[in-house]
Amino acid sequence: MSQTHMSTVVSVRVPERLRREMERLKDVDWSALLKSAIEERLKRERLKTLWKDVEELRANIPPSRDPDFSTRSVRQDRGR
């Protein structure tokens, strides 16, 4: 099965000065650059959301009843 990737048009308004500068740089694929920038930003936003979720989960974990558990566990794993 092949996947069909639907595309949509997003318009961006830039000041005329920027548009003139963009036109002078003919070797830049502005569409690809903007797509990449949007994808990177969305990725960062998803990671921020995930991190927030993780922090909320961690906040709801009750503290250990045995404060030395971690130390003992690490020492046991190291064979001490």
N, CA, C and O atoms as a Maestro MAE file, in Angstrom:
{
 s_m_m2io_version
 :::
 2.0.0
}

f_m_ct {
 s_m_title
 :::
 protein
 m_atom[320] {
  # First column is atom index #
  i_m_mmod_type
  r_m_x_coord
  r_m_y_coord
  r_m_z_coord
  i_m_residue_number
  s_m_chain_name
  s_m_pdb_residue_name
  s_m_pdb_atom_name
  i_m_atomic_number
  :::
  1 25 0.833 -1.180 0.000 1 A "MET " " N  " 7
  2 3 0.000 0.000 0.000 1 A "MET " " CA " 6
  3 2 0.874 1.238 0.000 1 A "MET " " C  " 6
  4 15 1.896 1.295 0.685 1 A "MET " " O  " 8
  5 25 0.466 2.218 -0.767 2 A "SER " " N  " 7
  6 3 1.219 3.465 -0.762 2 A "SER " " CA " 6
  7 2 0.476 4.491 0.082 2 A "SER " " C  " 6
  8 15 -0.752 4.487 0.161 2 A "SER " " O  " 8
  9 25 1.235 5.351 0.697 3 A "GLN " " N  " 7
  10 3 0.641 6.405 1.505 3 A "GLN " " CA " 6
  11 2 0.549 7.674 0.673 3 A "GLN " " C  " 6
  12 15 1.470 8.008 -0.072 3 A "GLN " " O  " 8
  13 25 -0.547 8.365 0.803 4 A "THR " " N  " 7
  14 3 -0.712 9.635 0.126 4 A "THR " " CA " 6
  15 2 -0.537 10.728 1.166 4 A "THR " " C  " 6
  16 15 -1.226 10.742 2.186 4 A "THR " " O  " 8
  17 25 0.380 11.636 0.907 5 A "HIS " " N  " 7
  18 3 0.614 12.743 1.816 5 A "HIS " " CA " 6
  19 2 -0.095 13.967 1.265 5 A "HIS " " C  " 6
  20 15 0.275 14.510 0.224 5 A "HIS " " O  " 8
  21 25 -1.105 14.379 1.977 6 A "MET " " N  " 7
  22 3 -1.862 15.549 1.568 6 A "MET " " CA " 6
  23 2 -1.075 16.798 1.945 6 A "MET " " C  " 6
  24 15 -0.443 16.856 3.000 6 A "MET " " O  " 8
  25 25 -1.122 17.776 1.083 7 A "SER " " N  " 7
  26 3 -0.469 19.052 1.362 7 A "SER " " CA " 6
  27 2 -1.507 20.151 1.341 7 A "SER " " C  " 6
  28 15 -2.553 20.039 0.701 7 A "SER " " O  " 8
  29 25 -1.201 21.189 2.039 8 A "THR " " N  " 7
  30 3 -2.054 22.359 2.049 8 A "THR " " CA " 6
  31 2 -1.173 23.590 1.902 8 A "THR " " C  " 6
  32 15 0.025 23.540 2.179 8 A "THR " " O  " 8
  33 25 -1.750 24.662 1.479 9 A "VAL " " N  " 7
  34 3 -0.996 25.898 1.274 9 A "VAL " " CA " 6
  35 2 -1.121 26.763 2.515 9 A "VAL " " C  " 6
  36 15 -2.215 26.966 3.040 9 A "VAL " " O  " 8
  37 25 0.022 27.274 2.980 10 A "VAL " " N  " 7
  38 3 0.061 28.224 4.084 10 A "VAL " " CA " 6
  39 2 0.748 29.466 3.555 10 A "VAL " " C  " 6
  40 15 1.865 29.398 3.042 10 A "VAL " " O  " 8
  41 25 0.087 30.589 3.679 11 A "SER " " N  " 7
  42 3 0.671 31.841 3.200 11 A "SER " " CA " 6
  43 2 1.345 32.570 4.351 11 A "SER " " C  " 6
  44 15 0.867 32.537 5.485 11 A "SER " " O  " 8
  45 25 2.443 33.218 4.055 12 A "VAL " " N  " 7
  46 3 3.183 33.975 5.059 12 A "VAL " " CA " 6
  47 2 3.400 35.389 4.525 12 A "VAL " " C  " 6
  48 15 3.886 35.571 3.409 12 A "VAL " " O  " 8
  49 25 3.043 36.368 5.317 13 A "ARG " " N  " 7
  50 3 3.291 37.754 4.928 13 A "ARG " " CA " 6
  51 2 4.624 38.192 5.518 13 A "ARG " " C  " 6
  52 15 4.888 38.016 6.708 13 A "ARG " " O  " 8
  53 25 5.450 38.763 4.660 14 A "VAL " " N  " 7
  54 3 6.737 39.305 5.103 14 A "VAL " " CA " 6
  55 2 6.827 40.736 4.590 14 A "VAL " " C  " 6
  56 15 6.209 41.077 3.581 14 A "VAL " " O  " 8
  57 25 7.586 41.562 5.274 15 A "PRO " " N  " 7
  58 3 7.779 42.923 4.782 15 A "PRO " " CA " 6
  59 2 8.420 42.904 3.386 15 A "PRO " " C  " 6
  60 15 9.194 42.005 3.057 15 A "PRO " " O  " 8
  61 25 8.089 43.890 2.596 16 A "GLU " " N  " 7
  62 3 8.600 43.972 1.227 16 A "GLU " " CA " 6
  63 2 10.124 43.906 1.185 16 A "GLU " " C  " 6
  64 15 10.698 43.297 0.282 16 A "GLU " " O  " 8
  65 25 10.768 44.524 2.149 17 A "ARG " " N  " 7
  66 3 12.236 44.513 2.207 17 A "ARG " " CA " 6
  67 2 12.759 43.080 2.279 17 A "ARG " " C  " 6
  68 15 13.721 42.736 1.591 17 A "ARG " " O  " 8
  69 25 12.127 42.239 3.112 18 A "LEU " " N  " 7
  70 3 12.552 40.845 3.216 18 A "LEU " " CA " 6
  71 2 12.299 40.104 1.913 18 A "LEU " " C  " 6
  72 15 13.125 39.303 1.477 18 A "LEU " " O  " 8
  73 25 11.173 40.367 1.303 19 A "ARG " " N  " 7
  74 3 10.849 39.690 0.040 19 A "ARG " " CA " 6
  75 2 11.886 40.005 -1.031 19 A "ARG " " C  " 6
  76 15 12.291 39.120 -1.786 19 A "ARG " " O  " 8
  77 25 12.320 41.268 -1.100 20 A "ARG " " N  " 7
  78 3 13.358 41.638 -2.080 20 A "ARG " " CA " 6
  79 2 14.663 40.897 -1.786 20 A "ARG " " C  " 6
  80 15 15.332 40.423 -2.703 20 A "ARG " " O  " 8
  81 25 15.017 40.802 -0.519 21 A "GLU " " N  " 7
  82 3 16.240 40.076 -0.155 21 A "GLU " " CA " 6
  83 2 16.111 38.596 -0.506 21 A "GLU " " C  " 6
  84 15 17.068 37.980 -0.977 21 A "GLU " " O  " 8
  85 25 14.937 38.032 -0.278 22 A "MET " " N  " 7
  86 3 14.710 36.622 -0.603 22 A "MET " " CA " 6
  87 2 14.841 36.392 -2.107 22 A "MET " " C  " 6
  88 15 15.401 35.383 -2.534 22 A "MET " " O  " 8
  89 25 14.339 37.304 -2.892 23 A "GLU " " N  " 7
  90 3 14.411 37.164 -4.347 23 A "GLU " " CA " 6
  91 2 15.854 37.199 -4.849 23 A "GLU " " C  " 6
  92 15 16.178 36.581 -5.863 23 A "GLU " " O  " 8
  93 25 16.713 37.919 -4.139 24 A "ARG " " N  " 7
  94 3 18.131 37.984 -4.540 24 A "ARG " " CA " 6
  95 2 18.854 36.672 -4.262 24 A "ARG " " C  " 6
  96 15 19.844 36.351 -4.920 24 A "ARG " " O  " 8
  97 25 18.361 35.924 -3.297 25 A "LEU " " N  " 7
  98 3 18.991 34.641 -2.949 25 A "LEU " " CA " 6
  99 2 18.265 33.520 -3.688 25 A "LEU " " C  " 6
  100 15 17.467 32.788 -3.102 25 A "LEU " " O  " 8
  101 25 18.550 33.401 -4.958 26 A "LYS " " N  " 7
  102 3 17.830 32.461 -5.818 26 A "LYS " " CA " 6
  103 2 18.153 31.003 -5.514 26 A "LYS " " C  " 6
  104 15 17.371 30.118 -5.862 26 A "LYS " " O  " 8
  105 25 19.291 30.734 -4.871 27 A "ASP " " N  " 7
  106 3 19.665 29.341 -4.600 27 A "ASP " " CA " 6
  107 2 19.021 28.783 -3.332 27 A "ASP " " C  " 6
  108 15 19.198 27.606 -3.017 27 A "ASP " " O  " 8
  109 25 18.275 29.613 -2.602 28 A "VAL " " N  " 7
  110 3 17.619 29.158 -1.372 28 A "VAL " " CA " 6
  111 2 16.221 28.643 -1.709 28 A "VAL " " C  " 6
  112 15 15.435 29.324 -2.367 28 A "VAL " " O  " 8
  113 25 15.929 27.435 -1.249 29 A "ASP " " N  " 7
  114 3 14.587 26.867 -1.407 29 A "ASP " " CA " 6
  115 2 13.781 27.302 -0.180 29 A "ASP " " C  " 6
  116 15 13.783 26.632 0.852 29 A "ASP " " O  " 8
  117 25 13.101 28.427 -0.315 30 A "TRP " " N  " 7
  118 3 12.398 29.024 0.825 30 A "TRP " " CA " 6
  119 2 11.289 28.111 1.335 30 A "TRP " " C  " 6
  120 15 11.049 28.051 2.541 30 A "TRP " " O  " 8
  121 25 10.623 27.413 0.452 31 A "SER " " N  " 7
  122 3 9.562 26.503 0.872 31 A "SER " " CA " 6
  123 2 10.134 25.402 1.768 31 A "SER " " C  " 6
  124 15 9.588 25.116 2.833 31 A "SER " " O  " 8
  125 25 11.219 24.796 1.335 32 A "ALA " " N  " 7
  126 3 11.853 23.728 2.117 32 A "ALA " " CA " 6
  127 2 12.376 24.268 3.446 32 A "ALA " " C  " 6
  128 15 12.265 23.606 4.478 32 A "ALA " " O  " 8
  129 25 12.944 25.468 3.417 33 A "LEU " " N  " 7
  130 3 13.470 26.079 4.638 33 A "LEU " " CA " 6
  131 2 12.354 26.310 5.646 33 A "LEU " " C  " 6
  132 15 12.510 26.009 6.829 33 A "LEU " " O  " 8
  133 25 11.236 26.839 5.183 34 A "LEU " " N  " 7
  134 3 10.115 27.090 6.085 34 A "LEU " " CA " 6
  135 2 9.505 25.790 6.595 34 A "LEU " " C  " 6
  136 15 9.149 25.691 7.770 34 A "LEU " " O  " 8
  137 25 9.383 24.794 5.724 35 A "LYS " " N  " 7
  138 3 8.862 23.494 6.166 35 A "LYS " " CA " 6
  139 2 9.742 22.917 7.266 35 A "LYS " " C  " 6
  140 15 9.247 22.427 8.281 35 A "LYS " " O  " 8
  141 25 11.044 22.980 7.052 36 A "SER " " N  " 7
  142 3 11.991 22.453 8.030 36 A "SER " " CA " 6
  143 2 11.890 23.208 9.355 36 A "SER " " C  " 6
  144 15 11.891 22.599 10.424 36 A "SER " " O  " 8
  145 25 11.803 24.532 9.278 37 A "ALA " " N  " 7
  146 3 11.693 25.341 10.497 37 A "ALA " " CA " 6
  147 2 10.410 25.016 11.248 37 A "ALA " " C  " 6
  148 15 10.415 24.921 12.476 37 A "ALA " " O  " 8
  149 25 9.317 24.847 10.523 38 A "ILE " " N  " 7
  150 3 8.039 24.516 11.154 38 A "ILE " " CA " 6
  151 2 8.108 23.138 11.801 38 A "ILE " " C  " 6
  152 15 7.640 22.956 12.925 38 A "ILE " " O  " 8
  153 25 8.691 22.165 11.097 39 A "GLU " " N  " 7
  154 3 8.817 20.816 11.659 39 A "GLU " " CA " 6
  155 2 9.657 20.818 12.928 39 A "GLU " " C  " 6
  156 15 9.305 20.166 13.912 39 A "GLU " " O  " 8
  157 25 10.767 21.551 12.905 40 A "GLU " " N  " 7
  158 3 11.634 21.621 14.092 40 A "GLU " " CA " 6
  159 2 10.903 22.255 15.270 40 A "GLU " " C  " 6
  160 15 11.012 21.780 16.401 40 A "GLU " " O  " 8
  161 25 10.165 23.317 15.008 41 A "ARG " " N  " 7
  162 3 9.436 23.988 16.086 41 A "ARG " " CA " 6
  163 2 8.362 23.063 16.665 41 A "ARG " " C  " 6
  164 15 8.193 22.981 17.882 41 A "ARG " " O  " 8
  165 25 7.644 22.374 15.786 42 A "LEU " " N  " 7
  166 3 6.621 21.443 16.260 42 A "LEU " " CA " 6
  167 2 7.240 20.330 17.096 42 A "LEU " " C  " 6
  168 15 6.671 19.911 18.104 42 A "LEU " " O  " 8
  169 25 8.397 19.856 16.675 43 A "LYS " " N  " 7
  170 3 9.107 18.810 17.428 43 A "LYS " " CA " 6
  171 2 9.468 19.318 18.828 43 A "LYS " " C  " 6
  172 15 9.269 18.613 19.817 43 A "LYS " " O  " 8
  173 25 10.000 20.543 18.907 44 A "ARG " " N  " 7
  174 3 10.350 21.124 20.212 44 A "ARG " " CA " 6
  175 2 9.109 21.286 21.088 44 A "ARG " " C  " 6
  176 15 9.154 21.022 22.290 44 A "ARG " " O  " 8
  177 25 8.007 21.716 20.489 45 A "GLU " " N  " 7
  178 3 6.781 21.896 21.261 45 A "GLU " " CA " 6
  179 2 6.251 20.560 21.773 45 A "GLU " " C  " 6
  180 15 5.772 20.476 22.904 45 A "GLU " " O  " 8
  181 25 6.333 19.509 20.943 46 A "ARG " " N  " 7
  182 3 5.911 18.177 21.393 46 A "ARG " " CA " 6
  183 2 6.788 17.705 22.550 46 A "ARG " " C  " 6
  184 15 6.292 17.136 23.522 46 A "ARG " " O  " 8
  185 25 8.096 17.946 22.439 47 A "LEU " " N  " 7
  186 3 9.005 17.540 23.519 47 A "LEU " " CA " 6
  187 2 8.718 18.315 24.799 47 A "LEU " " C  " 6
  188 15 8.780 17.752 25.892 47 A "LEU " " O  " 8
  189 25 8.405 19.597 24.673 48 A "LYS " " N  " 7
  190 3 8.052 20.391 25.860 48 A "LYS " " CA " 6
  191 2 6.815 19.822 26.538 48 A "LYS " " C  " 6
  192 15 6.750 19.721 27.763 48 A "LYS " " O  " 8
  193 25 5.834 19.452 25.718 49 A "THR " " N  " 7
  194 3 4.606 18.877 26.264 49 A "THR " " CA " 6
  195 2 4.904 17.552 26.958 49 A "THR " " C  " 6
  196 15 4.414 17.295 28.058 49 A "THR " " O  " 8
  197 25 5.709 16.715 26.309 50 A "LEU " " N  " 7
  198 3 6.069 15.430 26.930 50 A "LEU " " CA " 6
  199 2 6.825 15.641 28.238 50 A "LEU " " C  " 6
  200 15 6.570 14.955 29.228 50 A "LEU " " O  " 8
  201 25 7.747 16.585 28.236 51 A "TRP " " N  " 7
  202 3 8.522 16.859 29.450 51 A "TRP " " CA " 6
  203 2 7.607 17.330 30.573 51 A "TRP " " C  " 6
  204 15 7.768 16.925 31.724 51 A "TRP " " O  " 8
  205 25 6.651 18.184 30.235 52 A "LYS " " N  " 7
  206 3 5.692 18.653 31.235 52 A "LYS " " CA " 6
  207 2 4.907 17.481 31.805 52 A "LYS " " C  " 6
  208 15 4.692 17.399 33.014 52 A "LYS " " O  " 8
  209 25 4.479 16.572 30.930 53 A "ASP " " N  " 7
  210 3 3.748 15.385 31.377 53 A "ASP " " CA " 6
  211 2 4.602 14.531 32.309 53 A "ASP " " C  " 6
  212 15 4.118 14.041 33.329 53 A "ASP " " O  " 8
  213 25 5.872 14.357 31.956 54 A "VAL " " N  " 7
  214 3 6.787 13.573 32.796 54 A "VAL " " CA " 6
  215 2 6.947 14.237 34.165 54 A "VAL " " C  " 6
  216 15 6.919 13.566 35.196 54 A "VAL " " O  " 8
  217 25 7.115 15.554 34.162 55 A "GLU " " N  " 7
  218 3 7.272 16.269 35.436 55 A "GLU " " CA " 6
  219 2 6.024 16.128 36.306 55 A "GLU " " C  " 6
  220 15 6.126 15.994 37.525 55 A "GLU " " O  " 8
  221 25 4.847 16.158 35.679 56 A "GLU " " N  " 7
  222 3 3.610 15.978 36.441 56 A "GLU " " CA " 6
  223 2 3.540 14.573 37.028 56 A "GLU " " C  " 6
  224 15 3.122 14.396 38.172 56 A "GLU " " O  " 8
  225 25 3.948 13.574 36.245 57 A "LEU " " N  " 7
  226 3 3.969 12.206 36.762 57 A "LEU " " CA " 6
  227 2 4.944 12.073 37.924 57 A "LEU " " C  " 6
  228 15 4.644 11.446 38.941 57 A "LEU " " O  " 8
  229 25 6.119 12.674 37.753 58 A "ARG " " N  " 7
  230 3 7.129 12.596 38.823 58 A "ARG " " CA " 6
  231 2 6.638 13.271 40.093 58 A "ARG " " C  " 6
  232 15 6.918 12.804 41.197 58 A "ARG " " O  " 8
  233 25 5.908 14.364 39.941 59 A "ALA " " N  " 7
  234 3 5.401 15.086 41.108 59 A "ALA " " CA " 6
  235 2 4.392 14.246 41.887 59 A "ALA " " C  " 6
  236 15 4.205 14.443 43.088 59 A "ALA " " O  " 8
  237 25 3.748 13.313 41.201 60 A "ASN " " N  " 7
  238 3 2.738 12.482 41.853 60 A "ASN " " CA " 6
  239 2 3.292 11.186 42.432 60 A "ASN " " C  " 6
  240 15 2.549 10.415 43.040 60 A "ASN " " O  " 8
  241 25 4.583 10.937 42.252 61 A "ILE " " N  " 7
  242 3 5.202 9.739 42.825 61 A "ILE " " CA " 6
  243 2 5.533 10.030 44.285 61 A "ILE " " C  " 6
  244 15 6.244 10.989 44.584 61 A "ILE " " O  " 8
  245 25 5.024 9.216 45.180 62 A "PRO " " N  " 7
  246 3 5.313 9.471 46.593 62 A "PRO " " CA " 6
  247 2 6.791 9.205 46.902 62 A "PRO " " C  " 6
  248 15 7.415 8.351 46.271 62 A "PRO " " O  " 8
  249 25 7.337 9.925 47.854 63 A "PRO " " N  " 7
  250 3 8.738 9.687 48.221 63 A "PRO " " CA " 6
  251 2 8.918 8.282 48.795 63 A "PRO " " C  " 6
  252 15 7.990 7.683 49.339 63 A "PRO " " O  " 8
  253 25 10.121 7.791 48.657 64 A "SER " " N  " 7
  254 3 10.427 6.458 49.161 64 A "SER " " CA " 6
  255 2 10.325 6.440 50.680 64 A "SER " " C  " 6
  256 15 10.690 7.398 51.361 64 A "SER " " O  " 8
  257 25 9.819 5.324 51.188 65 A "ARG " " N  " 7
  258 3 9.759 5.175 52.642 65 A "ARG " " CA " 6
  259 2 11.132 4.874 53.210 65 A "ARG " " C  " 6
  260 15 11.379 5.054 54.403 65 A "ARG " " O  " 8
  261 25 12.018 4.416 52.350 66 A "ASP " " N  " 7
  262 3 13.373 4.053 52.765 66 A "ASP " " CA " 6
  263 2 14.355 4.991 52.060 66 A "ASP " " C  " 6
  264 15 14.679 4.768 50.894 66 A "ASP " " O  " 8
  265 25 14.831 6.027 52.739 67 A "PRO " " N  " 7
  266 3 15.696 7.013 52.094 67 A "PRO " " CA " 6
  267 2 17.037 6.448 51.621 67 A "PRO " " C  " 6
  268 15 17.679 7.057 50.766 67 A "PRO " " O  " 8
  269 25 17.476 5.315 52.145 68 A "ASP " " N  " 7
  270 3 18.757 4.730 51.746 68 A "ASP " " CA " 6
  271 2 18.613 3.648 50.681 68 A "ASP " " C  " 6
  272 15 19.599 3.005 50.322 68 A "ASP " " O  " 8
  273 25 17.410 3.439 50.174 69 A "PHE " " N  " 7
  274 3 17.158 2.383 49.203 69 A "PHE " " CA " 6
  275 2 18.038 2.525 47.962 69 A "PHE " " C  " 6
  276 15 18.650 1.551 47.524 69 A "PHE " " O  " 8
  277 25 18.107 3.716 47.401 70 A "SER " " N  " 7
  278 3 18.897 3.922 46.175 70 A "SER " " CA " 6
  279 2 20.364 3.610 46.413 70 A "SER " " C  " 6
  280 15 20.993 2.910 45.620 70 A "SER " " O  " 8
  281 25 20.901 4.124 47.494 71 A "THR " " N  " 7
  282 3 22.313 3.900 47.801 71 A "THR " " CA " 6
  283 2 22.600 2.414 47.962 71 A "THR " " C  " 6
  284 15 23.571 1.903 47.405 71 A "THR " " O  " 8
  285 25 21.758 1.719 48.721 72 A "ARG " " N  " 7
  286 3 21.952 0.283 48.921 72 A "ARG " " CA " 6
  287 2 21.827 -0.478 47.604 72 A "ARG " " C  " 6
  288 15 22.599 -1.399 47.339 72 A "ARG " " O  " 8
  289 25 20.866 -0.097 46.789 73 A "SER " " N  " 7
  290 3 20.656 -0.795 45.512 73 A "SER " " CA " 6
  291 2 21.862 -0.638 44.591 73 A "SER " " C  " 6
  292 15 22.291 -1.603 43.957 73 A "SER " " O  " 8
  293 25 22.403 0.561 44.517 74 A "VAL " " N  " 7
  294 3 23.573 0.800 43.652 74 A "VAL " " CA " 6
  295 2 24.762 0.013 44.193 74 A "VAL " " C  " 6
  296 15 25.472 -0.632 43.421 74 A "VAL " " O  " 8
  297 25 24.986 0.053 45.466 75 A "ARG " " N  " 7
  298 3 26.118 -0.684 46.057 75 A "ARG " " CA " 6
  299 2 25.952 -2.190 45.840 75 A "ARG " " C  " 6
  300 15 26.924 -2.891 45.558 75 A "ARG " " O  " 8
  301 25 24.734 -2.678 45.970 76 A "GLN " " N  " 7
  302 3 24.477 -4.098 45.763 76 A "GLN " " CA " 6
  303 2 24.774 -4.473 44.313 76 A "GLN " " C  " 6
  304 15 25.380 -5.514 44.056 76 A "GLN " " O  " 8
  305 25 24.355 -3.641 43.369 77 A "ASP " " N  " 7
  306 3 24.610 -3.899 41.954 77 A "ASP " " CA " 6
  307 2 26.110 -3.871 41.652 77 A "ASP " " C  " 6
  308 15 26.586 -4.591 40.776 77 A "ASP " " O  " 8
  309 25 26.838 -3.044 42.376 78 A "ARG " " N  " 7
  310 3 28.293 -2.955 42.156 78 A "ARG " " CA " 6
  311 2 29.038 -4.084 42.877 78 A "ARG " " C  " 6
  312 15 30.243 -4.260 42.698 78 A "ARG " " O  " 8
  313 25 28.315 -4.832 43.681 79 A "GLY " " N  " 7
  314 3 28.934 -5.967 44.367 79 A "GLY " " CA " 6
  315 2 29.636 -5.602 45.656 79 A "GLY " " C  " 6
  316 15 30.532 -6.322 46.097 79 A "GLY " " O  " 8
  317 25 29.254 -4.517 46.256 80 A "ARG " " N  " 7
  318 3 29.861 -4.119 47.537 80 A "ARG " " CA " 6
  319 2 29.083 -4.637 48.703 80 A "ARG " " C  " 6
  320 15 29.456 -4.395 49.851 80 A "ARG " " O  " 8
  :::
 }
 m_bond[319] {
  # First column is bond index #
  i_m_from
  i_m_to
  i_m_order
  :::
  1 1 2 1
  2 2 3 1
  3 3 4 2
  4 3 5 1
  5 5 6 1
  6 6 7 1
  7 7 8 2
  8 7 9 1
  9 9 10 1
  10 10 11 1
  11 11 12 2
  12 11 13 1
  13 13 14 1
  14 14 15 1
  15 15 16 2
  16 15 17 1
  17 17 18 1
  18 18 19 1
  19 19 20 2
  20 19 21 1
  21 21 22 1
  22 22 23 1
  23 23 24 2
  24 23 25 1
  25 25 26 1
  26 26 27 1
  27 27 28 2
  28 27 29 1
  29 29 30 1
  30 30 31 1
  31 31 32 2
  32 31 33 1
  33 33 34 1
  34 34 35 1
  35 35 36 2
  36 35 37 1
  37 37 38 1
  38 38 39 1
  39 39 40 2
  40 39 41 1
  41 41 42 1
  42 42 43 1
  43 43 44 2
  44 43 45 1
  45 45 46 1
  46 46 47 1
  47 47 48 2
  48 47 49 1
  49 49 50 1
  50 50 51 1
  51 51 52 2
  52 51 53 1
  53 53 54 1
  54 54 55 1
  55 55 56 2
  56 55 57 1
  57 57 58 1
  58 58 59 1
  59 59 60 2
  60 59 61 1
  61 61 62 1
  62 62 63 1
  63 63 64 2
  64 63 65 1
  65 65 66 1
  66 66 67 1
  67 67 68 2
  68 67 69 1
  69 69 70 1
  70 70 71 1
  71 71 72 2
  72 71 73 1
  73 73 74 1
  74 74 75 1
  75 75 76 2
  76 75 77 1
  77 77 78 1
  78 78 79 1
  79 79 80 2
  80 79 81 1
  81 81 82 1
  82 82 83 1
  83 83 84 2
  84 83 85 1
  85 85 86 1
  86 86 87 1
  87 87 88 2
  88 87 89 1
  89 89 90 1
  90 90 91 1
  91 91 92 2
  92 91 93 1
  93 93 94 1
  94 94 95 1
  95 95 96 2
  96 95 97 1
  97 97 98 1
  98 98 99 1
  99 99 100 2
  100 99 101 1
  101 101 102 1
  102 102 103 1
  103 103 104 2
  104 103 105 1
  105 105 106 1
  106 106 107 1
  107 107 108 2
  108 107 109 1
  109 109 110 1
  110 110 111 1
  111 111 112 2
  112 111 113 1
  113 113 114 1
  114 114 115 1
  115 115 116 2
  116 115 117 1
  117 117 118 1
  118 118 119 1
  119 119 120 2
  120 119 121 1
  121 121 122 1
  122 122 123 1
  123 123 124 2
  124 123 125 1
  125 125 126 1
  126 126 127 1
  127 127 128 2
  128 127 129 1
  129 129 130 1
  130 130 131 1
  131 131 132 2
  132 131 133 1
  133 133 134 1
  134 134 135 1
  135 135 136 2
  136 135 137 1
  137 137 138 1
  138 138 139 1
  139 139 140 2
  140 139 141 1
  141 141 142 1
  142 142 143 1
  143 143 144 2
  144 143 145 1
  145 145 146 1
  146 146 147 1
  147 147 148 2
  148 147 149 1
  149 149 150 1
  150 150 151 1
  151 151 152 2
  152 151 153 1
  153 153 154 1
  154 154 155 1
  155 155 156 2
  156 155 157 1
  157 157 158 1
  158 158 159 1
  159 159 160 2
  160 159 161 1
  161 161 162 1
  162 162 163 1
  163 163 164 2
  164 163 165 1
  165 165 166 1
  166 166 167 1
  167 167 168 2
  168 167 169 1
  169 169 170 1
  170 170 171 1
  171 171 172 2
  172 171 173 1
  173 173 174 1
  174 174 175 1
  175 175 176 2
  176 175 177 1
  177 177 178 1
  178 178 179 1
  179 179 180 2
  180 179 181 1
  181 181 182 1
  182 182 183 1
  183 183 184 2
  184 183 185 1
  185 185 186 1
  186 186 187 1
  187 187 188 2
  188 187 189 1
  189 189 190 1
  190 190 191 1
  191 191 192 2
  192 191 193 1
  193 193 194 1
  194 194 195 1
  195 195 196 2
  196 195 197 1
  197 197 198 1
  198 198 199 1
  199 199 200 2
  200 199 201 1
  201 201 202 1
  202 202 203 1
  203 203 204 2
  204 203 205 1
  205 205 206 1
  206 206 207 1
  207 207 208 2
  208 207 209 1
  209 209 210 1
  210 210 211 1
  211 211 212 2
  212 211 213 1
  213 213 214 1
  214 214 215 1
  215 215 216 2
  216 215 217 1
  217 217 218 1
  218 218 219 1
  219 219 220 2
  220 219 221 1
  221 221 222 1
  222 222 223 1
  223 223 224 2
  224 223 225 1
  225 225 226 1
  226 226 227 1
  227 227 228 2
  228 227 229 1
  229 229 230 1
  230 230 231 1
  231 231 232 2
  232 231 233 1
  233 233 234 1
  234 234 235 1
  235 235 236 2
  236 235 237 1
  237 237 238 1
  238 238 239 1
  239 239 240 2
  240 239 241 1
  241 241 242 1
  242 242 243 1
  243 243 244 2
  244 243 245 1
  245 245 246 1
  246 246 247 1
  247 247 248 2
  248 247 249 1
  249 249 250 1
  250 250 251 1
  251 251 252 2
  252 251 253 1
  253 253 254 1
  254 254 255 1
  255 255 256 2
  256 255 257 1
  257 257 258 1
  258 258 259 1
  259 259 260 2
  260 259 261 1
  261 261 262 1
  262 262 263 1
  263 263 264 2
  264 263 265 1
  265 265 266 1
  266 266 267 1
  267 267 268 2
  268 267 269 1
  269 269 270 1
  270 270 271 1
  271 271 272 2
  272 271 273 1
  273 273 274 1
  274 274 275 1
  275 275 276 2
  276 275 277 1
  277 277 278 1
  278 278 279 1
  279 279 280 2
  280 279 281 1
  281 281 282 1
  282 282 283 1
  283 283 284 2
  284 283 285 1
  285 285 286 1
  286 286 287 1
  287 287 288 2
  288 287 289 1
  289 289 290 1
  290 290 291 1
  291 291 292 2
  292 291 293 1
  293 293 294 1
  294 294 295 1
  295 295 296 2
  296 295 297 1
  297 297 298 1
  298 298 299 1
  299 299 300 2
  300 299 301 1
  301 301 302 1
  302 302 303 1
  303 303 304 2
  304 303 305 1
  305 305 306 1
  306 306 307 1
  307 307 308 2
  308 307 309 1
  309 309 310 1
  310 310 311 1
  311 311 312 2
  312 311 313 1
  313 313 314 1
  314 314 315 1
  315 315 316 2
  316 315 317 1
  317 317 318 1
  318 318 319 1
  319 319 320 2
  :::
 }
}
